[in-house]
């Protein structure tokens, strides 16, 4: 797979992380937030971050900083 594939994957995963962070923020604003749902989204964020790190590794980079 080419560099463009991994760059696109990173961009997509970053977008998903942003979506999940918004979902978490909105859920926390509710009077009774669903902690199970929040935990689920947090786990997915960690999986997305792992995917980003793997894609960066394929691109020959250590981190996105």
N, CA, C and O atoms as a Tripos MOL2 file, in Angstrom:
@<TRIPOS>MOLECULE
protein
  260   259    65     0     0
PROTEIN
NO_CHARGES

@<TRIPOS>ATOM
      1 N           0.8320   -1.1800    0.0000 N.3       1 UNK1
      2 CA          0.0000    0.0000    0.0000 C.3       1 UNK1
      3 C           0.8750    1.2400    0.0000 C.2       1 UNK1
      4 O           1.9330    1.2740    0.6280 O.2       1 UNK1
      5 N           0.4180    2.2550   -0.7110 N.am      2 UNK2
      6 CA          1.1910    3.4780   -0.8380 C.3       2 UNK2
      7 C           1.0080    4.4260    0.3240 C.2       2 UNK2
      8 O           0.1400    4.2430    1.1770 O.2       2 UNK2
      9 N           1.8490    5.4410    0.3360 N.am      3 UNK3
     10 CA          1.7970    6.4440    1.4020 C.3       3 UNK3
     11 C           0.4380    7.1230    1.4680 C.2       3 UNK3
     12 O          -0.0560    7.4290    2.5530 O.2       3 UNK3
     13 N          -0.1600    7.3570    0.3170 N.am      4 UNK4
     14 CA         -1.4470    8.0560    0.3060 C.3       4 UNK4
     15 C          -2.5220    7.2540    1.0390 C.2       4 UNK4
     16 O          -3.4120    7.8270    1.6670 O.2       4 UNK4
     17 N          -2.4330    5.9250    0.9550 N.am      5 UNK5
     18 CA         -3.3940    5.0730    1.6610 C.3       5 UNK5
     19 C          -3.2930    5.2950    3.1650 C.2       5 UNK5
     20 O          -4.3100    5.4520    3.8410 O.2       5 UNK5
     21 N          -2.0680    5.3100    3.6910 N.am      6 UNK6
     22 CA         -1.8800    5.4730    5.1270 C.3       6 UNK6
     23 C          -2.2280    6.8810    5.5790 C.2       6 UNK6
     24 O          -2.7660    7.0720    6.6700 O.2       6 UNK6
     25 N          -1.9230    7.8660    4.7440 N.am      7 UNK7
     26 CA         -2.2870    9.2440    5.0860 C.3       7 UNK7
     27 C          -3.8050    9.4020    5.1380 C.2       7 UNK7
     28 O          -4.3360   10.0900    6.0100 O.2       7 UNK7
     29 N          -4.4850    8.7690    4.2120 N.am      8 UNK8
     30 CA         -5.9430    8.8240    4.1940 C.3       8 UNK8
     31 C          -6.5140    8.1150    5.4230 C.2       8 UNK8
     32 O          -7.4770    8.5920    6.0230 O.2       8 UNK8
     33 N          -5.9270    6.9850    5.7960 N.am      9 UNK9
     34 CA         -6.3730    6.2410    6.9750 C.3       9 UNK9
     35 C          -6.1900    7.0770    8.2330 C.2       9 UNK9
     36 O          -7.0710    7.1130    9.0910 O.2       9 UNK9
     37 N          -5.0530    7.7450    8.3440 N.am     10 UNK10
     38 CA         -4.7910    8.5950    9.5040 C.3      10 UNK10
     39 C          -5.8240    9.7070    9.5930 C.2      10 UNK10
     40 O          -6.3810    9.9670   10.6600 O.2      10 UNK10
     41 N          -6.0730   10.3530    8.4790 N.am     11 UNK11
     42 CA         -7.0500   11.4350    8.4400 C.3      11 UNK11
     43 C          -8.4420   10.9440    8.8460 C.2      11 UNK11
     44 O          -9.1460   11.6030    9.6120 O.2      11 UNK11
     45 N          -8.8200    9.7960    8.3310 N.am     12 UNK12
     46 CA        -10.1180    9.2150    8.6510 C.3      12 UNK12
     47 C         -10.2280    8.8910   10.1420 C.2      12 UNK12
     48 O         -11.2440    9.1800   10.7740 O.2      12 UNK12
     49 N          -9.1860    8.2960   10.6890 N.am     13 UNK13
     50 CA         -9.1930    7.9330   12.1100 C.3      13 UNK13
     51 C          -9.2150    9.1780   12.9970 C.2      13 UNK13
     52 O          -9.8660    9.1840   14.0420 O.2      13 UNK13
     53 N          -8.5130   10.2210   12.5890 N.am     14 UNK14
     54 CA         -8.5410   11.4660   13.3510 C.3      14 UNK14
     55 C          -9.9520   12.0520   13.3590 C.2      14 UNK14
     56 O         -10.4010   12.5970   14.3680 O.2      14 UNK14
     57 N         -10.6360   11.9380   12.2420 N.am     15 UNK15
     58 CA        -12.0250   12.3990   12.1640 C.3      15 UNK15
     59 C         -12.9340   11.6070   13.0840 C.2      15 UNK15
     60 O         -13.7990   12.1690   13.7570 O.2      15 UNK15
     61 N         -12.7300   10.2930   13.1090 N.am     16 UNK16
     62 CA        -13.5360    9.4390   13.9930 C.3      16 UNK16
     63 C         -13.2900    9.7690   15.4550 C.2      16 UNK16
     64 O         -14.2200    9.7650   16.2620 O.2      16 UNK16
     65 N         -12.0280   10.0580   15.7990 N.am     17 UNK17
     66 CA        -11.7100   10.4430   17.1750 C.3      17 UNK17
     67 C         -12.4520   11.7300   17.5390 C.2      17 UNK17
     68 O         -13.0330   11.8300   18.6200 O.2      17 UNK17
     69 N         -12.4320   12.6950   16.6540 N.am     18 UNK18
     70 CA        -13.1380   13.9610   16.9010 C.3      18 UNK18
     71 C         -14.6360   13.7240   17.0910 C.2      18 UNK18
     72 O         -15.2520   14.3250   17.9720 O.2      18 UNK18
     73 N         -15.2200   12.8570   16.2740 N.am     19 UNK19
     74 CA        -16.6500   12.5380   16.3990 C.3      19 UNK19
     75 C         -16.9470   11.9270   17.7660 C.2      19 UNK19
     76 O         -17.9120   12.3050   18.4310 O.2      19 UNK19
     77 N         -16.1140   10.9860   18.1710 N.am     20 UNK20
     78 CA        -16.3410   10.3080   19.4490 C.3      20 UNK20
     79 C         -16.1290   11.2510   20.6320 C.2      20 UNK20
     80 O         -16.8410   11.1630   21.6320 O.2      20 UNK20
     81 N         -15.1500   12.1520   20.5190 N.am     21 UNK21
     82 CA        -14.9450   13.1330   21.5850 C.3      21 UNK21
     83 C         -16.1600   14.0390   21.7290 C.2      21 UNK21
     84 O         -16.5380   14.4010   22.8430 O.2      21 UNK21
     85 N         -16.7710   14.4050   20.6080 N.am     22 UNK22
     86 CA        -17.9900   15.2150   20.6360 C.3      22 UNK22
     87 C         -19.1320   14.4410   21.2850 C.2      22 UNK22
     88 O         -19.8700   14.9890   22.1040 O.2      22 UNK22
     89 N         -19.2770   13.1680   20.9220 N.am     23 UNK23
     90 CA        -20.3240   12.3330   21.5200 C.3      23 UNK23
     91 C         -20.1450   12.2500   23.0370 C.2      23 UNK23
     92 O         -21.1130   12.3380   23.7920 O.2      23 UNK23
     93 N         -18.8950   12.0780   23.4700 N.am     24 UNK24
     94 CA        -18.6140   11.9840   24.9060 C.3      24 UNK24
     95 C         -18.9660   13.3030   25.5930 C.2      24 UNK24
     96 O         -19.6120   13.3070   26.6410 O.2      24 UNK24
     97 N         -18.5440   14.4170   25.0030 N.am     25 UNK25
     98 CA        -18.8290   15.7260   25.5930 C.3      25 UNK25
     99 C         -20.3290   15.9550   25.7220 C.2      25 UNK25
    100 O         -20.8020   16.4160   26.7610 O.2      25 UNK25
    101 N         -21.0750   15.6350   24.6720 N.am     26 UNK26
    102 CA        -22.5270   15.8150   24.7040 C.3      26 UNK26
    103 C         -23.1850   14.8990   25.7260 C.2      26 UNK26
    104 O         -24.1290   15.3010   26.4050 O.2      26 UNK26
    105 N         -22.6950   13.6810   25.8370 N.am     27 UNK27
    106 CA        -23.2510   12.7300   26.8030 C.3      27 UNK27
    107 C         -22.9850   13.2100   28.2270 C.2      27 UNK27
    108 O         -23.8440   13.0710   29.0980 O.2      27 UNK27
    109 N         -21.8170   13.7670   28.4660 N.am     28 UNK28
    110 CA        -21.4680   14.2510   29.8060 C.3      28 UNK28
    111 C         -22.3000   15.4660   30.2160 C.2      28 UNK28
    112 O         -22.4430   15.7530   31.4040 O.2      28 UNK28
    113 N         -22.8440   16.1750   29.2330 N.am     29 UNK29
    114 CA        -23.6840   17.3390   29.5270 C.3      29 UNK29
    115 C         -25.0810   16.9410   29.9760 C.2      29 UNK29
    116 O         -25.8110   17.7760   30.5110 O.2      29 UNK29
    117 N         -25.4710   15.6940   29.7740 N.am     30 UNK30
    118 CA        -26.7870   15.2180   30.1690 C.3      30 UNK30
    119 C         -26.8640   15.0850   31.6940 C.2      30 UNK30
    120 O         -25.8470   14.8680   32.3520 O.2      30 UNK30
    121 N         -28.0710   15.2160   32.2500 N.am     31 UNK31
    122 CA        -28.2280   15.0680   33.7040 C.3      31 UNK31
    123 C         -27.7610   13.6950   34.2130 C.2      31 UNK31
    124 O         -27.1630   13.6020   35.2840 O.2      31 UNK31
    125 N         -28.0310   12.6500   33.4550 N.am     32 UNK32
    126 CA        -27.6040   11.2980   33.8170 C.3      32 UNK32
    127 C         -26.8620   10.6730   32.6450 C.2      32 UNK32
    128 O         -27.4450    9.9090   31.8760 O.2      32 UNK32
    129 N         -25.5780   10.9960   32.5040 N.am     33 UNK33
    130 CA        -24.8160   10.4390   31.3770 C.3      33 UNK33
    131 C         -24.6980    8.9180   31.4570 C.2      33 UNK33
    132 O         -24.5770    8.3450   32.5390 O.2      33 UNK33
    133 N         -24.7370    8.2890   30.3030 N.am     34 UNK34
    134 CA        -24.6020    6.8340   30.2110 C.3      34 UNK34
    135 C         -23.1080    6.4970   30.2310 C.2      34 UNK34
    136 O         -22.4220    6.6020   29.2140 O.2      34 UNK34
    137 N         -22.6200    6.0920   31.3980 N.am     35 UNK35
    138 CA        -21.1920    5.8170   31.5760 C.3      35 UNK35
    139 C         -20.7340    4.6270   30.7230 C.2      35 UNK35
    140 O         -19.5920    4.5940   30.2650 O.2      35 UNK35
    141 N         -21.6160    3.6620   30.5130 N.am     36 UNK36
    142 CA        -21.2680    2.5220   29.6770 C.3      36 UNK36
    143 C         -20.9970    2.9440   28.2450 C.2      36 UNK36
    144 O         -20.0600    2.4630   27.6070 O.2      36 UNK36
    145 N         -21.8190    3.8400   27.7560 N.am     37 UNK37
    146 CA        -21.6500    4.3650   26.4000 C.3      37 UNK37
    147 C         -20.3630    5.1770   26.3040 C.2      37 UNK37
    148 O         -19.6210    5.0620   25.3290 O.2      37 UNK37
    149 N         -20.1070    5.9860   27.3030 N.am     38 UNK38
    150 CA        -18.8810    6.7950   27.3180 C.3      38 UNK38
    151 C         -17.6530    5.8880   27.3250 C.2      38 UNK38
    152 O         -16.6960    6.1280   26.5890 O.2      38 UNK38
    153 N         -17.6800    4.8490   28.1550 N.am     39 UNK39
    154 CA        -16.5610    3.9040   28.2010 C.3      39 UNK39
    155 C         -16.3460    3.2390   26.8400 C.2      39 UNK39
    156 O         -15.2120    3.0570   26.3970 O.2      39 UNK39
    157 N         -17.4460    2.8840   26.1900 N.am     40 UNK40
    158 CA        -17.3760    2.2650   24.8600 C.3      40 UNK40
    159 C         -16.6710    3.2010   23.8780 C.2      40 UNK40
    160 O         -15.7720    2.7810   23.1490 O.2      40 UNK40
    161 N         -17.0860    4.4750   23.8620 N.am     41 UNK41
    162 CA        -16.4800    5.4360   22.9440 C.3      41 UNK41
    163 C         -15.0090    5.6590   23.2730 C.2      41 UNK41
    164 O         -14.1880    5.8230   22.3710 O.2      41 UNK41
    165 N         -14.6740    5.6650   24.5630 N.am     42 UNK42
    166 CA        -13.2720    5.8430   24.9560 C.3      42 UNK42
    167 C         -12.4100    4.6690   24.4770 C.2      42 UNK42
    168 O         -11.2710    4.8590   24.0480 O.2      42 UNK42
    169 N         -12.9580    3.4700   24.5540 N.am     43 UNK43
    170 CA        -12.2340    2.2950   24.0520 C.3      43 UNK43
    171 C         -12.0310    2.3920   22.5490 C.2      43 UNK43
    172 O         -10.9620    2.0550   22.0390 O.2      43 UNK43
    173 N         -13.0520    2.8510   21.8400 N.am     44 UNK44
    174 CA        -12.9260    3.0100   20.3930 C.3      44 UNK44
    175 C         -11.8810    4.0570   20.0520 C.2      44 UNK44
    176 O         -11.1250    3.8880   19.0960 O.2      44 UNK44
    177 N         -11.8290    5.1440   20.8260 N.am     45 UNK45
    178 CA        -10.8180    6.1750   20.5960 C.3      45 UNK45
    179 C          -9.4260    5.5740   20.7410 C.2      45 UNK45
    180 O          -8.5400    5.8510   19.9330 O.2      45 UNK45
    181 N          -9.2320    4.7550   21.7630 N.am     46 UNK46
    182 CA         -7.9270    4.1120   21.9610 C.3      46 UNK46
    183 C          -7.5780    3.2210   20.7700 C.2      46 UNK46
    184 O          -6.4250    3.1830   20.3410 O.2      46 UNK46
    185 N          -8.5630    2.5090   20.2400 N.am     47 UNK47
    186 CA         -8.3280    1.6550   19.0720 C.3      47 UNK47
    187 C          -7.9760    2.5090   17.8520 C.2      47 UNK47
    188 O          -7.0970    2.1390   17.0740 O.2      47 UNK47
    189 N          -8.6510    3.6450   17.6780 N.am     48 UNK48
    190 CA         -8.3500    4.5430   16.5650 C.3      48 UNK48
    191 C          -6.9340    5.0930   16.7010 C.2      48 UNK48
    192 O          -6.1970    5.1790   15.7200 O.2      48 UNK48
    193 N          -6.5560    5.4680   17.9390 N.am     49 UNK49
    194 CA         -5.2050    5.9850   18.1740 C.3      49 UNK49
    195 C          -4.1520    4.9250   17.8540 C.2      49 UNK49
    196 O          -3.0920    5.2370   17.3130 O.2      49 UNK49
    197 N          -4.4510    3.6780   18.1900 N.am     50 UNK50
    198 CA         -3.5320    2.5900   17.8730 C.3      50 UNK50
    199 C          -3.3950    2.4450   16.3560 C.2      50 UNK50
    200 O          -2.2950    2.2320   15.8440 O.2      50 UNK50
    201 N          -4.5050    2.5590   15.6500 N.am     51 UNK51
    202 CA         -4.4850    2.4880   14.1950 C.3      51 UNK51
    203 C          -3.6550    3.6050   13.5920 C.2      51 UNK51
    204 O          -2.9340    3.3940   12.6170 O.2      51 UNK51
    205 N          -3.7560    4.7960   14.1710 N.am     52 UNK52
    206 CA         -2.9550    5.9270   13.6970 C.3      52 UNK52
    207 C          -1.4720    5.6360   13.9090 C.2      52 UNK52
    208 O          -0.6530    5.8730   13.0210 O.2      52 UNK52
    209 N          -1.1320    5.1240   15.0870 N.am     53 UNK53
    210 CA          0.2720    4.8210   15.3700 C.3      53 UNK53
    211 C           0.8150    3.7660   14.3950 C.2      53 UNK53
    212 O           1.9550    3.8620   13.9410 O.2      53 UNK53
    213 N          -0.0010    2.7750   14.0860 N.am     54 UNK54
    214 CA          0.4320    1.7400   13.1390 C.3      54 UNK54
    215 C           0.6400    2.3260   11.7440 C.2      54 UNK54
    216 O           1.6020    1.9860   11.0560 O.2      54 UNK54
    217 N          -0.2650    3.2040   11.3370 N.am     55 UNK55
    218 CA         -0.1280    3.8360   10.0190 C.3      55 UNK55
    219 C           1.1110    4.7250    9.9830 C.2      55 UNK55
    220 O           1.8350    4.7450    8.9870 O.2      55 UNK55
    221 N           1.3550    5.4610   11.0700 N.am     56 UNK56
    222 CA          2.5530    6.3040   11.1400 C.3      56 UNK56
    223 C           3.8140    5.4420   11.0670 C.2      56 UNK56
    224 O           4.7940    5.8120   10.4210 O.2      56 UNK56
    225 N           3.7750    4.3180   11.7210 N.am     57 UNK57
    226 CA          4.9190    3.4090   11.6880 C.3      57 UNK57
    227 C           5.1930    2.9530   10.2570 C.2      57 UNK57
    228 O           6.3430    2.8750    9.8250 O.2      57 UNK57
    229 N           4.1200    2.6560    9.5320 N.am     58 UNK58
    230 CA          4.2620    2.2410    8.1310 C.3      58 UNK58
    231 C           4.8470    3.3700    7.2770 C.2      58 UNK58
    232 O           5.5510    3.1360    6.2940 O.2      58 UNK58
    233 N           4.5300    4.6010    7.6890 N.am     59 UNK59
    234 CA          5.0610    5.7620    6.9610 C.3      59 UNK59
    235 C           6.4770    6.1030    7.4180 C.2      59 UNK59
    236 O           7.1160    6.9840    6.8450 O.2      59 UNK59
    237 N           6.9670    5.4150    8.4400 N.am     60 UNK60
    238 CA          8.3160    5.6480    8.9260 C.3      60 UNK60
    239 C           8.4230    6.7710    9.9250 C.2      60 UNK60
    240 O           9.4830    7.3770   10.0880 O.2      60 UNK60
    241 N           7.2960    7.0540   10.6080 N.am     61 UNK61
    242 CA          7.2760    8.1230   11.6060 C.3      61 UNK61
    243 C           6.9330    7.5310   12.9560 C.2      61 UNK61
    244 O           6.2400    6.5170   13.0420 O.2      61 UNK61
    245 N           7.4140    8.1610   14.0020 N.am     62 UNK62
    246 CA          7.1330    7.6860   15.3620 C.3      62 UNK62
    247 C           5.8110    8.2320   15.8810 C.2      62 UNK62
    248 O           5.0390    7.4930   16.4920 O.2      62 UNK62
    249 N           5.5370    9.5160   15.6500 N.am     63 UNK63
    250 CA          4.2950   10.1040   16.1330 C.3      63 UNK63
    251 C           3.8620   11.2160   15.2170 C.2      63 UNK63
    252 O           4.5900   11.6150   14.3090 O.2      63 UNK63
    253 N           2.6660   11.7150   15.4660 N.am     64 UNK64
    254 CA          2.0600   12.7270   14.6160 C.3      64 UNK64
    255 C           2.3990   14.1320   15.1050 C.2      64 UNK64
    256 O           1.9000   15.1010   14.5320 O.2      64 UNK64
    257 N           3.2200   14.2820   16.1310 N.am     65 UNK65
    258 CA          3.4930   15.5870   16.7420 C.3      65 UNK65
    259 C           4.2350   16.4930   15.8240 C.2      65 UNK65
    260 O           4.5410   17.6280   16.1910 O.2      65 UNK65
@<TRIPOS>BOND
     1     1     2 1
     2     2     3 1
     3     3     4 2
     4     3     5 am
     5     5     6 1
     6     6     7 1
     7     7     8 2
     8     7     9 am
     9     9    10 1
    10    10    11 1
    11    11    12 2
    12    11    13 am
    13    13    14 1
    14    14    15 1
    15    15    16 2
    16    15    17 am
    17    17    18 1
    18    18    19 1
    19    19    20 2
    20    19    21 am
    21    21    22 1
    22    22    23 1
    23    23    24 2
    24    23    25 am
    25    25    26 1
    26    26    27 1
    27    27    28 2
    28    27    29 am
    29    29    30 1
    30    30    31 1
    31    31    32 2
    32    31    33 am
    33    33    34 1
    34    34    35 1
    35    35    36 2
    36    35    37 am
    37    37    38 1
    38    38    39 1
    39    39    40 2
    40    39    41 am
    41    41    42 1
    42    42    43 1
    43    43    44 2
    44    43    45 am
    45    45    46 1
    46    46    47 1
    47    47    48 2
    48    47    49 am
    49    49    50 1
    50    50    51 1
    51    51    52 2
    52    51    53 am
    53    53    54 1
    54    54    55 1
    55    55    56 2
    56    55    57 am
    57    57    58 1
    58    58    59 1
    59    59    60 2
    60    59    61 am
    61    61    62 1
    62    62    63 1
    63    63    64 2
    64    63    65 am
    65    65    66 1
    66    66    67 1
    67    67    68 2
    68    67    69 am
    69    69    70 1
    70    70    71 1
    71    71    72 2
    72    71    73 am
    73    73    74 1
    74    74    75 1
    75    75    76 2
    76    75    77 am
    77    77    78 1
    78    78    79 1
    79    79    80 2
    80    79    81 am
    81    81    82 1
    82    82    83 1
    83    83    84 2
    84    83    85 am
    85    85    86 1
    86    86    87 1
    87    87    88 2
    88    87    89 am
    89    89    90 1
    90    90    91 1
    91    91    92 2
    92    91    93 am
    93    93    94 1
    94    94    95 1
    95    95    96 2
    96    95    97 am
    97    97    98 1
    98    98    99 1
    99    99   100 2
   100    99   101 am
   101   101   102 1
   102   102   103 1
   103   103   104 2
   104   103   105 am
   105   105   106 1
   106   106   107 1
   107   107   108 2
   108   107   109 am
   109   109   110 1
   110   110   111 1
   111   111   112 2
   112   111   113 am
   113   113   114 1
   114   114   115 1
   115   115   116 2
   116   115   117 am
   117   117   118 1
   118   118   119 1
   119   119   120 2
   120   119   121 am
   121   121   122 1
   122   122   123 1
   123   123   124 2
   124   123   125 am
   125   125   126 1
   126   126   127 1
   127   127   128 2
   128   127   129 am
   129   129   130 1
   130   130   131 1
   131   131   132 2
   132   131   133 am
   133   133   134 1
   134   134   135 1
   135   135   136 2
   136   135   137 am
   137   137   138 1
   138   138   139 1
   139   139   140 2
   140   139   141 am
   141   141   142 1
   142   142   143 1
   143   143   144 2
   144   143   145 am
   145   145   146 1
   146   146   147 1
   147   147   148 2
   148   147   149 am
   149   149   150 1
   150   150   151 1
   151   151   152 2
   152   151   153 am
   153   153   154 1
   154   154   155 1
   155   155   156 2
   156   155   157 am
   157   157   158 1
   158   158   159 1
   159   159   160 2
   160   159   161 am
   161   161   162 1
   162   162   163 1
   163   163   164 2
   164   163   165 am
   165   165   166 1
   166   166   167 1
   167   167   168 2
   168   167   169 am
   169   169   170 1
   170   170   171 1
   171   171   172 2
   172   171   173 am
   173   173   174 1
   174   174   175 1
   175   175   176 2
   176   175   177 am
   177   177   178 1
   178   178   179 1
   179   179   180 2
   180   179   181 am
   181   181   182 1
   182   182   183 1
   183   183   184 2
   184   183   185 am
   185   185   186 1
   186   186   187 1
   187   187   188 2
   188   187   189 am
   189   189   190 1
   190   190   191 1
   191   191   192 2
   192   191   193 am
   193   193   194 1
   194   194   195 1
   195   195   196 2
   196   195   197 am
   197   197   198 1
   198   198   199 1
   199   199   200 2
   200   199   201 am
   201   201   202 1
   202   202   203 1
   203   203   204 2
   204   203   205 am
   205   205   206 1
   206   206   207 1
   207   207   208 2
   208   207   209 am
   209   209   210 1
   210   210   211 1
   211   211   212 2
   212   211   213 am
   213   213   214 1
   214   214   215 1
   215   215   216 2
   216   215   217 am
   217   217   218 1
   218   218   219 1
   219   219   220 2
   220   219   221 am
   221   221   222 1
   222   222   223 1
   223   223   224 2
   224   223   225 am
   225   225   226 1
   226   226   227 1
   227   227   228 2
   228   227   229 am
   229   229   230 1
   230   230   231 1
   231   231   232 2
   232   231   233 am
   233   233   234 1
   234   234   235 1
   235   235   236 2
   236   235   237 am
   237   237   238 1
   238   238   239 1
   239   239   240 2
   240   239   241 am
   241   241   242 1
   242   242   243 1
   243   243   244 2
   244   243   245 am
   245   245   246 1
   246   246   247 1
   247   247   248 2
   248   247   249 am
   249   249   250 1
   250   250   251 1
   251   251   252 2
   252   251   253 am
   253   253   254 1
   254   254   255 1
   255   255   256 2
   256   255   257 am
   257   257   258 1
   258   258   259 1
   259   259   260 2
@<TRIPOS>SUBSTRUCTURE
     1 UNK1         2 RESIDUE 1 A UNK
     2 UNK2         6 RESIDUE 1 A UNK
     3 UNK3        10 RESIDUE 1 A UNK
     4 UNK4        14 RESIDUE 1 A UNK
     5 UNK5        18 RESIDUE 1 A UNK
     6 UNK6        22 RESIDUE 1 A UNK
     7 UNK7        26 RESIDUE 1 A UNK
     8 UNK8        30 RESIDUE 1 A UNK
     9 UNK9        34 RESIDUE 1 A UNK
    10 UNK10       38 RESIDUE 1 A UNK
    11 UNK11       42 RESIDUE 1 A UNK
    12 UNK12       46 RESIDUE 1 A UNK
    13 UNK13       50 RESIDUE 1 A UNK
    14 UNK14       54 RESIDUE 1 A UNK
    15 UNK15       58 RESIDUE 1 A UNK
    16 UNK16       62 RESIDUE 1 A UNK
    17 UNK17       66 RESIDUE 1 A UNK
    18 UNK18       70 RESIDUE 1 A UNK
    19 UNK19       74 RESIDUE 1 A UNK
    20 UNK20       78 RESIDUE 1 A UNK
    21 UNK21       82 RESIDUE 1 A UNK
    22 UNK22       86 RESIDUE 1 A UNK
    23 UNK23       90 RESIDUE 1 A UNK
    24 UNK24       94 RESIDUE 1 A UNK
    25 UNK25       98 RESIDUE 1 A UNK
    26 UNK26      102 RESIDUE 1 A UNK
    27 UNK27      106 RESIDUE 1 A UNK
    28 UNK28      110 RESIDUE 1 A UNK
    29 UNK29      114 RESIDUE 1 A UNK
    30 UNK30      118 RESIDUE 1 A UNK
    31 UNK31      122 RESIDUE 1 A UNK
    32 UNK32      126 RESIDUE 1 A UNK
    33 UNK33      130 RESIDUE 1 A UNK
    34 UNK34      134 RESIDUE 1 A UNK
    35 UNK35      138 RESIDUE 1 A UNK
    36 UNK36      142 RESIDUE 1 A UNK
    37 UNK37      146 RESIDUE 1 A UNK
    38 UNK38      150 RESIDUE 1 A UNK
    39 UNK39      154 RESIDUE 1 A UNK
    40 UNK40      158 RESIDUE 1 A UNK
    41 UNK41      162 RESIDUE 1 A UNK
    42 UNK42      166 RESIDUE 1 A UNK
    43 UNK43      170 RESIDUE 1 A UNK
    44 UNK44      174 RESIDUE 1 A UNK
    45 UNK45      178 RESIDUE 1 A UNK
    46 UNK46      182 RESIDUE 1 A UNK
    47 UNK47      186 RESIDUE 1 A UNK
    48 UNK48      190 RESIDUE 1 A UNK
    49 UNK49      194 RESIDUE 1 A UNK
    50 UNK50      198 RESIDUE 1 A UNK
    51 UNK51      202 RESIDUE 1 A UNK
    52 UNK52      206 RESIDUE 1 A UNK
    53 UNK53      210 RESIDUE 1 A UNK
    54 UNK54      214 RESIDUE 1 A UNK
    55 UNK55      218 RESIDUE 1 A UNK
    56 UNK56      222 RESIDUE 1 A UNK
    57 UNK57      226 RESIDUE 1 A UNK
    58 UNK58      230 RESIDUE 1 A UNK
    59 UNK59      234 RESIDUE 1 A UNK
    60 UNK60      238 RESIDUE 1 A UNK
    61 UNK61      242 RESIDUE 1 A UNK
    62 UNK62      246 RESIDUE 1 A UNK
    63 UNK63      250 RESIDUE 1 A UNK
    64 UNK64      254 RESIDUE 1 A UNK
    65 UNK65      258 RESIDUE 1 A UNK
